[in-house]
Amino acid sequence: MLEADAVARNDPGKMRDIIASLPEQLVSGMRLGLGSAVELGEAQRVFLVGMGGSAIAGDVFAAWVADRSKVPIQVVRDYRLPSYARSEDVLVAVSYSGKTEETLAAATQGMKLGCRIVAITSGGALRDLARKNRMPLFEVPPGLPPRGAFGHLFGILPSIGEEWVYGDLRGELDRAIGHLRELRTRLHPDAGIRSNRAKSLAVRLRASVPTIYAAPPFTPIAKRWQTQFNENAKVLAFSSSFPEADHNELVGWCEDPRARRYSPILIRDRDESPELRKQLDITVALMSRHTTVLEVEDDGETLLARLLGSLFLGDYVSLYLAALRRVDPLPLKPITELKARLARGHRKN
């Protein structure tokens, strides 16, 4: 079921090609943002506003630069900005479709407040809002599911945000892209299951509920794994973070007999602090008494390479898990129905 031909038959919408295009998407996004750096000026914060598959680009960016940003960079998933938003702040509205009502509402509030607003979208009302108000606008290619446009959306941020952070962001992204291209040969459907880590993980997860854990700065990657499992493989999946989980969830893993129905996946990194590494090693030992813990670690040279490499692996695992379950990874029928019913409700009002 995981041979390349079988994966293709199960994937008429070609999600496999969308996943594989991540390195090229990152290049495209970076080039789109070149020469358009957004200066901080008197800004006290940068708000990255988005929802769902659009917001994850902001999550990964903020996690990557958290220890070297000149001002706090905060992801906002809401209709409204925090009460401490000020007119001098920078607001980057990210909505792949351009129709996300939470993002549009927060951007409109920011505009009224006087924030400097940047729009990243493929069209819709957000593009119209940006054009009408002469805001900086970055139009990415249309026609993809939002979760499949991560590279286009993320790739813009190192270019426009180079003034927000210390260091050579675009140079780091270039090196990460090279790592992803090498990694793709190992994760692609043409690679056999014995050499393909994504396929072997999918087989191990097939009959259980995945629960993905990570510690900062990898917590957004754990969330990405969860949402890709939810949307591509159509399975229940959950994510959480360490060290917080050791203050509550560890008890459930060690004392609930249902723990064996679940598969804890722990995303590790070679740069974990000694204190965190010791804690996670002990945690894995305790959990392993009651269930099988899967640990994954990327071998990229830089933090960004390892963040994006771990994300890439999760995307491929979700593709192969969909193939094992014989579900088409592209359509999202429940979300489509939800949005349709919400729209009908708005029209009635």
C-alpha atoms as a printed R data frame, in Angstrom:
    type eleno elety resid chain resno       x      y      z
1   ATOM     1    CA   MET     A     1   0.000  0.000  0.000
2   ATOM     2    CA   LEU     A     2   2.981  2.323  0.359
3   ATOM     3    CA   GLU     A     3   4.571  1.635 -3.010
4   ATOM     4    CA   ALA     A     4   4.729  4.795 -5.130
5   ATOM     5    CA   ASP     A     5   1.975  3.620 -7.505
6   ATOM     6    CA   ALA     A     6  -0.347  2.769 -4.625
7   ATOM     7    CA   VAL     A     7   0.240  6.138 -2.944
8   ATOM     8    CA   ALA     A     8  -0.538  7.882 -6.247
9   ATOM     9    CA   ARG     A     9  -3.801  5.931 -6.746
10  ATOM    10    CA   ASN     A    10  -4.925  6.965 -3.278
11  ATOM    11    CA   ASP     A    11  -4.039 10.618 -3.925
12  ATOM    12    CA   PRO     A    12  -5.992 11.896 -6.963
13  ATOM    13    CA   GLY     A    13  -5.553 15.515 -5.844
14  ATOM    14    CA   LYS     A    14  -1.744 15.094 -5.799
15  ATOM    15    CA   MET     A    15  -1.111 16.113 -2.221
16  ATOM    16    CA   ARG     A    16   2.160 14.184 -2.608
17  ATOM    17    CA   ASP     A    17   3.353 16.750 -5.151
18  ATOM    18    CA   ILE     A    18   2.263 19.645 -2.952
19  ATOM    19    CA   ILE     A    19   4.216 18.216 -0.023
20  ATOM    20    CA   ALA     A    20   7.280 17.575 -2.187
21  ATOM    21    CA   SER     A    21   7.272 21.177 -3.451
22  ATOM    22    CA   LEU     A    22   8.202 22.660 -0.056
23  ATOM    23    CA   PRO     A    23  11.806 23.604 -1.013
24  ATOM    24    CA   GLU     A    24  10.678 25.308 -4.228
25  ATOM    25    CA   GLN     A    25   7.862 27.095 -2.398
26  ATOM    26    CA   LEU     A    26  10.354 28.483  0.108
27  ATOM    27    CA   VAL     A    27  12.551 29.785 -2.707
28  ATOM    28    CA   SER     A    28   9.536 31.411 -4.371
29  ATOM    29    CA   GLY     A    29   8.392 33.072 -1.153
30  ATOM    30    CA   MET     A    30  11.864 34.353 -0.293
31  ATOM    31    CA   ARG     A    31  12.242 35.882 -3.758
32  ATOM    32    CA   LEU     A    32   8.809 37.485 -3.537
33  ATOM    33    CA   GLY     A    33   9.810 39.299 -0.373
34  ATOM    34    CA   LEU     A    34  13.267 40.405 -1.509
35  ATOM    35    CA   GLY     A    35  13.891 44.127 -1.248
36  ATOM    36    CA   SER     A    36  10.728 44.710  0.784
37  ATOM    37    CA   ALA     A    37  11.999 44.659  4.351
38  ATOM    38    CA   VAL     A    38   9.474 46.142  6.784
39  ATOM    39    CA   GLU     A    39  11.270 48.481  9.184
40  ATOM    40    CA   LEU     A    40  10.429 48.365 12.865
41  ATOM    41    CA   GLY     A    41  10.489 52.106 13.417
42  ATOM    42    CA   GLU     A    42   8.954 52.731 16.835
43  ATOM    43    CA   ALA     A    43   7.126 49.392 16.945
44  ATOM    44    CA   GLN     A    44   7.014 47.650 20.307
45  ATOM    45    CA   ARG     A    45   5.769 44.385 18.784
46  ATOM    46    CA   VAL     A    46   5.206 42.541 15.546
47  ATOM    47    CA   PHE     A    47   1.876 40.738 15.300
48  ATOM    48    CA   LEU     A    48   1.581 37.814 12.865
49  ATOM    49    CA   VAL     A    49  -2.163 37.335 12.433
50  ATOM    50    CA   GLY     A    50  -3.630 34.182 10.939
51  ATOM    51    CA   MET     A    51  -5.587 30.989 11.451
52  ATOM    52    CA   GLY     A    52  -5.103 27.318 10.664
53  ATOM    53    CA   GLY     A    53  -2.699 26.434  7.882
54  ATOM    54    CA   SER     A    54  -1.857 30.102  7.334
55  ATOM    55    CA   ALA     A    55  -0.925 30.771 10.960
56  ATOM    56    CA   ILE     A    56   1.591 27.948 11.191
57  ATOM    57    CA   ALA     A    57   4.036 29.951  9.059
58  ATOM    58    CA   GLY     A    58   4.019 32.652 11.727
59  ATOM    59    CA   ASP     A    59   4.362 30.086 14.511
60  ATOM    60    CA   VAL     A    60   7.480 28.530 13.015
61  ATOM    61    CA   PHE     A    61   9.024 31.915 12.206
62  ATOM    62    CA   ALA     A    62   8.417 33.253 15.722
63  ATOM    63    CA   ALA     A    63   9.857 30.090 17.291
64  ATOM    64    CA   TRP     A    64  12.926 30.181 15.046
65  ATOM    65    CA   VAL     A    65  13.898 33.772 15.932
66  ATOM    66    CA   ALA     A    66  12.577 33.924 19.499
67  ATOM    67    CA   ASP     A    67  16.006 34.285 21.115
68  ATOM    68    CA   ARG     A    68  17.291 37.007 18.785
69  ATOM    69    CA   SER     A    69  14.361 39.215 17.825
70  ATOM    70    CA   LYS     A    70  14.642 42.929 18.532
71  ATOM    71    CA   VAL     A    71  11.008 43.141 19.683
72  ATOM    72    CA   PRO     A    72   8.490 40.459 20.664
73  ATOM    73    CA   ILE     A    73   6.985 38.660 17.668
74  ATOM    74    CA   GLN     A    74   3.543 37.344 18.552
75  ATOM    75    CA   VAL     A    75   1.157 35.120 16.610
76  ATOM    76    CA   VAL     A    76  -2.501 36.143 16.958
77  ATOM    77    CA   ARG     A    77  -5.291 33.652 16.245
78  ATOM    78    CA   ASP     A    78  -8.350 35.751 17.029
79  ATOM    79    CA   TYR     A    79 -10.823 38.310 15.777
80  ATOM    80    CA   ARG     A    80  -9.143 40.973 17.883
81  ATOM    81    CA   LEU     A    81  -5.639 42.127 18.683
82  ATOM    82    CA   PRO     A    82  -4.401 42.091 22.280
83  ATOM    83    CA   SER     A    83  -5.310 45.128 24.358
84  ATOM    84    CA   TYR     A    84  -1.683 46.289 24.371
85  ATOM    85    CA   ALA     A    85  -1.483 46.714 20.569
86  ATOM    86    CA   ARG     A    86  -0.377 50.218 19.636
87  ATOM    87    CA   SER     A    87  -0.482 52.381 16.532
88  ATOM    88    CA   GLU     A    88   3.266 52.116 15.953
89  ATOM    89    CA   ASP     A    89   3.209 48.279 15.915
90  ATOM    90    CA   VAL     A    90   3.623 46.125 12.811
91  ATOM    91    CA   LEU     A    91   0.816 43.752 11.834
92  ATOM    92    CA   VAL     A    92   1.356 41.039  9.218
93  ATOM    93    CA   ALA     A    93  -1.987 39.563  8.125
94  ATOM    94    CA   VAL     A    94  -1.520 36.062  6.685
95  ATOM    95    CA   SER     A    95  -4.508 34.406  5.016
96  ATOM    96    CA   TYR     A    96  -3.855 32.139  2.079
97  ATOM    97    CA   SER     A    97  -7.440 32.357  0.837
98  ATOM    98    CA   GLY     A    98  -7.838 35.994  1.804
99  ATOM    99    CA   LYS     A    99 -11.253 35.107  3.210
100 ATOM   100    CA   THR     A   100 -10.445 34.158  6.818
101 ATOM   101    CA   GLU     A   101 -12.893 36.211  8.837
102 ATOM   102    CA   GLU     A   102 -10.832 36.246 12.052
103 ATOM   103    CA   THR     A   103  -7.781 37.546 10.184
104 ATOM   104    CA   LEU     A   104  -9.809 40.136  8.302
105 ATOM   105    CA   ALA     A   105 -11.392 41.377 11.536
106 ATOM   106    CA   ALA     A   106  -8.043 41.691 13.317
107 ATOM   107    CA   ALA     A   107  -6.468 43.429 10.304
108 ATOM   108    CA   THR     A   108  -9.365 45.882 10.139
109 ATOM   109    CA   GLN     A   109  -8.982 46.621 13.833
110 ATOM   110    CA   GLY     A   110  -5.252 47.153 13.348
111 ATOM   111    CA   MET     A   111  -5.923 49.502 10.461
112 ATOM   112    CA   LYS     A   112  -8.290 51.579 12.592
113 ATOM   113    CA   LEU     A   113  -5.727 51.606 15.373
114 ATOM   114    CA   GLY     A   114  -3.084 52.903 12.969
115 ATOM   115    CA   CYS     A   115  -0.786 49.868 12.869
116 ATOM   116    CA   ARG     A   116   1.489 49.418  9.875
117 ATOM   117    CA   ILE     A   117  -0.109 46.498  8.066
118 ATOM   118    CA   VAL     A   118   1.371 44.009  5.613
119 ATOM   119    CA   ALA     A   119  -0.817 41.462  3.795
120 ATOM   120    CA   ILE     A   120   0.230 38.009  2.595
121 ATOM   121    CA   THR     A   121  -2.467 36.236  0.588
122 ATOM   122    CA   SER     A   122  -3.448 34.683 -2.719
123 ATOM   123    CA   GLY     A   123  -6.500 36.885 -3.161
124 ATOM   124    CA   GLY     A   124  -9.922 37.451 -1.606
125 ATOM   125    CA   ALA     A   125 -11.028 40.235  0.670
126 ATOM   126    CA   LEU     A   126  -7.600 40.617  2.257
127 ATOM   127    CA   ARG     A   127  -6.062 41.445 -1.107
128 ATOM   128    CA   ASP     A   128  -8.865 43.921 -1.769
129 ATOM   129    CA   LEU     A   129  -8.358 45.533  1.638
130 ATOM   130    CA   ALA     A   130  -4.628 45.889  1.048
131 ATOM   131    CA   ARG     A   131  -5.034 47.358 -2.422
132 ATOM   132    CA   LYS     A   132  -7.725 49.798 -1.343
133 ATOM   133    CA   ASN     A   133  -5.620 51.085  1.549
134 ATOM   134    CA   ARG     A   134  -2.268 50.900 -0.269
135 ATOM   135    CA   MET     A   135  -0.757 48.460  2.186
136 ATOM   136    CA   PRO     A   136   2.296 46.356  1.269
137 ATOM   137    CA   LEU     A   137   0.862 43.275 -0.414
138 ATOM   138    CA   PHE     A   138   2.543 39.962 -1.190
139 ATOM   139    CA   GLU     A   139   0.469 37.772 -3.478
140 ATOM   140    CA   VAL     A   140   1.332 34.086 -3.418
141 ATOM   141    CA   PRO     A   141   0.190 31.575 -6.069
142 ATOM   142    CA   PRO     A   142  -3.468 30.522 -5.753
143 ATOM   143    CA   GLY     A   143  -4.996 27.073 -6.139
144 ATOM   144    CA   LEU     A   144  -3.509 25.249 -3.141
145 ATOM   145    CA   PRO     A   145  -5.069 24.110  0.126
146 ATOM   146    CA   PRO     A   146  -3.859 26.545  2.813
147 ATOM   147    CA   ARG     A   147  -1.945 23.798  4.612
148 ATOM   148    CA   GLY     A   148  -0.158 23.075  1.340
149 ATOM   149    CA   ALA     A   149   1.053 26.665  0.901
150 ATOM   150    CA   PHE     A   150   3.264 26.763  3.995
151 ATOM   151    CA   GLY     A   151   6.454 27.323  2.006
152 ATOM   152    CA   HIS     A   152   5.059 30.251  0.027
153 ATOM   153    CA   LEU     A   153   3.832 31.959  3.207
154 ATOM   154    CA   PHE     A   154   6.837 31.221  5.408
155 ATOM   155    CA   GLY     A   155   9.414 32.050  2.736
156 ATOM   156    CA   ILE     A   156   8.318 35.684  2.623
157 ATOM   157    CA   LEU     A   157   8.877 36.309  6.331
158 ATOM   158    CA   PRO     A   158  12.715 36.150  6.454
159 ATOM   159    CA   SER     A   159  12.855 38.720  3.652
160 ATOM   160    CA   ILE     A   160  10.361 41.218  5.029
161 ATOM   161    CA   GLY     A   161  11.448 40.596  8.626
162 ATOM   162    CA   GLU     A   162  15.211 40.938  8.263
163 ATOM   163    CA   GLU     A   163  15.101 44.221 10.234
164 ATOM   164    CA   TRP     A   164  13.257 42.586 13.141
165 ATOM   165    CA   VAL     A   165  15.944 40.049 13.978
166 ATOM   166    CA   TYR     A   166  19.707 39.819 14.475
167 ATOM   167    CA   GLY     A   167  21.401 37.517 11.983
168 ATOM   168    CA   ASP     A   168  21.296 36.498  8.318
169 ATOM   169    CA   LEU     A   169  17.808 35.036  7.987
170 ATOM   170    CA   ARG     A   170  17.860 34.569  4.227
171 ATOM   171    CA   GLY     A   171  21.246 32.885  4.346
172 ATOM   172    CA   GLU     A   172  19.938 30.446  6.959
173 ATOM   173    CA   LEU     A   173  16.861 29.774  4.856
174 ATOM   174    CA   ASP     A   174  19.052 29.052  1.823
175 ATOM   175    CA   ARG     A   175  20.950 26.400  3.769
176 ATOM   176    CA   ALA     A   176  17.724 24.901  5.102
177 ATOM   177    CA   ILE     A   177  16.348 24.596  1.566
178 ATOM   178    CA   GLY     A   178  19.396 22.563  0.570
179 ATOM   179    CA   HIS     A   179  18.778 20.243  3.528
180 ATOM   180    CA   LEU     A   180  15.139 19.760  2.520
181 ATOM   181    CA   ARG     A   181  16.082 18.853 -1.041
182 ATOM   182    CA   GLU     A   182  18.406 16.159  0.235
183 ATOM   183    CA   LEU     A   183  15.795 14.958  2.714
184 ATOM   184    CA   ARG     A   184  13.155 14.721 -0.022
185 ATOM   185    CA   THR     A   185  15.034 11.900 -1.740
186 ATOM   186    CA   ARG     A   186  14.750  9.862  1.482
187 ATOM   187    CA   LEU     A   187  11.064 10.609  2.134
188 ATOM   188    CA   HIS     A   188   9.641 10.575 -1.407
189 ATOM   189    CA   PRO     A   189   7.134  7.814 -2.365
190 ATOM   190    CA   ASP     A   190   9.813  6.257 -4.600
191 ATOM   191    CA   ALA     A   191  11.944  5.470 -1.531
192 ATOM   192    CA   GLY     A   192  11.272  2.004 -0.132
193 ATOM   193    CA   ILE     A   193   9.856  1.487  3.328
194 ATOM   194    CA   ARG     A   194  13.150  0.192  4.774
195 ATOM   195    CA   SER     A   195  14.947  3.443  3.961
196 ATOM   196    CA   ASN     A   196  11.956  5.792  4.256
197 ATOM   197    CA   ARG     A   197  11.472  6.960  7.842
198 ATOM   198    CA   ALA     A   198   8.105  8.555  7.047
199 ATOM   199    CA   LYS     A   199   6.691  5.283  5.720
200 ATOM   200    CA   SER     A   200   7.944  3.247  8.662
201 ATOM   201    CA   LEU     A   201   6.451  5.756 11.124
202 ATOM   202    CA   ALA     A   202   3.102  5.651  9.311
203 ATOM   203    CA   VAL     A   203   3.008  1.857  9.621
204 ATOM   204    CA   ARG     A   204   3.670  2.065 13.365
205 ATOM   205    CA   LEU     A   205   0.959  4.715 13.825
206 ATOM   206    CA   ARG     A   206  -1.696  3.035 11.715
207 ATOM   207    CA   ALA     A   207  -3.733  1.461 14.522
208 ATOM   208    CA   SER     A   208  -3.305  4.072 17.246
209 ATOM   209    CA   VAL     A   209  -4.007  7.703 18.119
210 ATOM   210    CA   PRO     A   210  -0.887  9.863 17.624
211 ATOM   211    CA   THR     A   211   0.021 12.363 20.328
212 ATOM   212    CA   ILE     A   212   2.928 14.566 19.353
213 ATOM   213    CA   TYR     A   213   5.171 16.314 21.863
214 ATOM   214    CA   ALA     A   214   7.969 18.828 21.549
215 ATOM   215    CA   ALA     A   215   9.722 21.461 23.614
216 ATOM   216    CA   PRO     A   216  10.422 25.011 22.411
217 ATOM   217    CA   PRO     A   217  11.321 25.961 19.755
218 ATOM   218    CA   PHE     A   218   9.813 22.792 18.223
219 ATOM   219    CA   THR     A   219   6.304 23.126 19.713
220 ATOM   220    CA   PRO     A   220   4.878 24.579 16.449
221 ATOM   221    CA   ILE     A   221   6.256 21.537 14.621
222 ATOM   222    CA   ALA     A   222   4.347 19.221 16.954
223 ATOM   223    CA   LYS     A   223   1.196 21.234 16.220
224 ATOM   224    CA   ARG     A   224   1.866 20.962 12.473
225 ATOM   225    CA   TRP     A   225   2.190 17.167 12.754
226 ATOM   226    CA   GLN     A   226  -1.136 17.054 14.585
227 ATOM   227    CA   THR     A   227  -3.023 19.178 12.078
228 ATOM   228    CA   GLN     A   228  -1.541 17.328  9.090
229 ATOM   229    CA   PHE     A   229  -2.644 14.035 10.631
230 ATOM   230    CA   ASN     A   230  -6.097 15.525 11.254
231 ATOM   231    CA   GLU     A   231  -6.514 16.939  7.753
232 ATOM   232    CA   ASN     A   232  -4.521 14.651  5.459
233 ATOM   233    CA   ALA     A   233  -4.953 11.290  7.192
234 ATOM   234    CA   LYS     A   234  -8.384 12.124  8.653
235 ATOM   235    CA   VAL     A   235  -7.490 10.762 12.097
236 ATOM   236    CA   LEU     A   236  -7.771 12.047 15.617
237 ATOM   237    CA   ALA     A   237  -4.382 13.327 16.720
238 ATOM   238    CA   PHE     A   238  -3.249 15.601 19.521
239 ATOM   239    CA   SER     A   239  -0.200 17.676 20.388
240 ATOM   240    CA   SER     A   240   1.276 19.091 23.552
241 ATOM   241    CA   SER     A   241   4.523 20.532 24.875
242 ATOM   242    CA   PHE     A   242   7.285 19.814 27.332
243 ATOM   243    CA   PRO     A   243   8.216 20.565 30.026
244 ATOM   244    CA   GLU     A   244   4.591 21.441 30.903
245 ATOM   245    CA   ALA     A   245   3.309 17.944 30.060
246 ATOM   246    CA   ASP     A   246   5.481 16.482 32.810
247 ATOM   247    CA   HIS     A   247   3.360 18.354 35.340
248 ATOM   248    CA   ASN     A   248   0.083 16.687 34.312
249 ATOM   249    CA   GLU     A   249  -0.081 14.434 31.226
250 ATOM   250    CA   LEU     A   250   2.708 12.145 32.400
251 ATOM   251    CA   VAL     A   251   0.357 10.753 35.057
252 ATOM   252    CA   GLY     A   252  -2.161  9.684 32.415
253 ATOM   253    CA   TRP     A   253   0.508  7.928 30.346
254 ATOM   254    CA   CYS     A   254   1.727  6.019 33.390
255 ATOM   255    CA   GLU     A   255  -1.575  5.180 35.099
256 ATOM   256    CA   ASP     A   256  -4.316  4.994 32.451
257 ATOM   257    CA   PRO     A   257  -4.611  1.456 30.998
258 ATOM   258    CA   ARG     A   258  -5.849  2.968 27.727
259 ATOM   259    CA   ALA     A   259  -2.404  4.508 27.104
260 ATOM   260    CA   ARG     A   260  -1.439  1.608 24.813
261 ATOM   261    CA   ARG     A   261  -4.090  2.730 22.326
262 ATOM   262    CA   TYR     A   262  -2.140  5.939 21.823
263 ATOM   263    CA   SER     A   263   1.265  6.578 20.255
264 ATOM   264    CA   PRO     A   264   3.347  9.304 21.896
265 ATOM   265    CA   ILE     A   265   5.782 10.866 19.424
266 ATOM   266    CA   LEU     A   266   8.509 13.046 20.871
267 ATOM   267    CA   ILE     A   267  10.339 15.469 18.572
268 ATOM   268    CA   ARG     A   268  13.854 15.837 19.960
269 ATOM   269    CA   ASP     A   269  16.756 18.130 19.079
270 ATOM   270    CA   ARG     A   270  20.506 17.950 19.553
271 ATOM   271    CA   ASP     A   271  20.595 21.439 21.094
272 ATOM   272    CA   GLU     A   272  18.341 20.612 24.038
273 ATOM   273    CA   SER     A   273  19.679 22.117 27.243
274 ATOM   274    CA   PRO     A   274  21.268 19.594 29.645
275 ATOM   275    CA   GLU     A   275  18.401 20.096 32.093
276 ATOM   276    CA   LEU     A   276  15.738 19.496 29.450
277 ATOM   277    CA   ARG     A   277  17.568 16.514 27.947
278 ATOM   278    CA   LYS     A   278  17.796 14.826 31.342
279 ATOM   279    CA   GLN     A   279  14.108 15.460 32.011
280 ATOM   280    CA   LEU     A   280  12.985 14.159 28.615
281 ATOM   281    CA   ASP     A   281  15.158 11.045 28.890
282 ATOM   282    CA   ILE     A   282  13.573 10.222 32.250
283 ATOM   283    CA   THR     A   283  10.109 10.977 30.868
284 ATOM   284    CA   VAL     A   284  10.617  8.591 27.945
285 ATOM   285    CA   ALA     A   285  11.791  5.875 30.342
286 ATOM   286    CA   LEU     A   286   8.702  6.281 32.524
287 ATOM   287    CA   MET     A   287   6.247  6.360 29.606
288 ATOM   288    CA   SER     A   288   7.927  3.376 27.945
289 ATOM   289    CA   ARG     A   289   6.801  1.151 30.812
290 ATOM   290    CA   HIS     A   290   3.242  1.543 29.573
291 ATOM   291    CA   THR     A   291   3.378  2.349 25.866
292 ATOM   292    CA   THR     A   292   5.820  2.600 22.964
293 ATOM   293    CA   VAL     A   293   7.387  6.046 22.677
294 ATOM   294    CA   LEU     A   294   8.570  7.109 19.214
295 ATOM   295    CA   GLU     A   295  11.402  9.636 19.183
296 ATOM   296    CA   VAL     A   296  12.339 11.578 16.040
297 ATOM   297    CA   GLU     A   297  15.237 13.951 15.514
298 ATOM   298    CA   ASP     A   298  16.342 15.780 12.385
299 ATOM   299    CA   ASP     A   299  20.013 15.886 11.391
300 ATOM   300    CA   GLY     A   300  20.132 19.374  9.826
301 ATOM   301    CA   GLU     A   301  23.129 21.607 10.564
302 ATOM   302    CA   THR     A   302  21.141 24.690 11.645
303 ATOM   303    CA   LEU     A   303  18.104 25.216 13.824
304 ATOM   304    CA   LEU     A   304  15.970 26.281 10.865
305 ATOM   305    CA   ALA     A   305  17.053 23.240  8.855
306 ATOM   306    CA   ARG     A   306  15.996 20.990 11.728
307 ATOM   307    CA   LEU     A   307  12.700 22.816 12.269
308 ATOM   308    CA   LEU     A   308  11.747 22.590  8.608
309 ATOM   309    CA   GLY     A   309  13.168 19.080  8.256
310 ATOM   310    CA   SER     A   310  11.008 17.862 11.146
311 ATOM   311    CA   LEU     A   311   7.987 19.577  9.621
312 ATOM   312    CA   PHE     A   312   8.724 17.959  6.235
313 ATOM   313    CA   LEU     A   313   8.903 14.523  7.849
314 ATOM   314    CA   GLY     A   314   5.506 14.997  9.520
315 ATOM   315    CA   ASP     A   315   3.921 16.067  6.249
316 ATOM   316    CA   TYR     A   316   5.117 12.881  4.571
317 ATOM   317    CA   VAL     A   317   4.014 10.697  7.497
318 ATOM   318    CA   SER     A   318   0.498 12.140  7.134
319 ATOM   319    CA   LEU     A   319   0.514 11.307  3.412
320 ATOM   320    CA   TYR     A   320   1.467  7.677  4.014
321 ATOM   321    CA   LEU     A   321  -0.963  7.335  6.908
322 ATOM   322    CA   ALA     A   322  -3.708  8.472  4.517
323 ATOM   323    CA   ALA     A   323  -2.596  5.812  2.037
324 ATOM   324    CA   LEU     A   324  -2.706  3.103  4.702
325 ATOM   325    CA   ARG     A   325  -6.228  4.196  5.655
326 ATOM   326    CA   ARG     A   326  -7.248  4.480  1.975
327 ATOM   327    CA   VAL     A   327  -8.494  8.070  2.383
328 ATOM   328    CA   ASP     A   328  -7.956 10.912 -0.082
329 ATOM   329    CA   PRO     A   329  -5.679 13.395  1.721
330 ATOM   330    CA   LEU     A   330  -6.892 16.506 -0.108
331 ATOM   331    CA   PRO     A   331 -10.610 17.181  0.625
332 ATOM   332    CA   LEU     A   332 -11.806 18.474  4.013
333 ATOM   333    CA   LYS     A   333 -15.528 17.718  3.916
334 ATOM   334    CA   PRO     A   334 -16.380 18.536  7.577
335 ATOM   335    CA   ILE     A   335 -14.663 21.934  7.395
336 ATOM   336    CA   THR     A   336 -16.340 22.693  4.065
337 ATOM   337    CA   GLU     A   337 -19.714 21.848  5.587
338 ATOM   338    CA   LEU     A   338 -19.010 23.952  8.674
339 ATOM   339    CA   LYS     A   339 -18.106 26.995  6.578
340 ATOM   340    CA   ALA     A   340 -21.163 26.535  4.353
341 ATOM   341    CA   ARG     A   341 -23.505 26.350  7.330
342 ATOM   342    CA   LEU     A   342 -21.886 29.365  8.953
343 ATOM   343    CA   ALA     A   343 -22.314 31.309  5.702
344 ATOM   344    CA   ARG     A   344 -25.984 30.368  5.527
345 ATOM   345    CA   GLY     A   345 -26.413 31.565  9.089
346 ATOM   346    CA   HIS     A   346 -24.853 34.930  8.247
347 ATOM   347    CA   ARG     A   347 -27.202 35.361  5.282
348 ATOM   348    CA   LYS     A   348 -30.229 34.656  7.471
349 ATOM   349    CA   ASN     A   349 -29.131 37.432  9.797
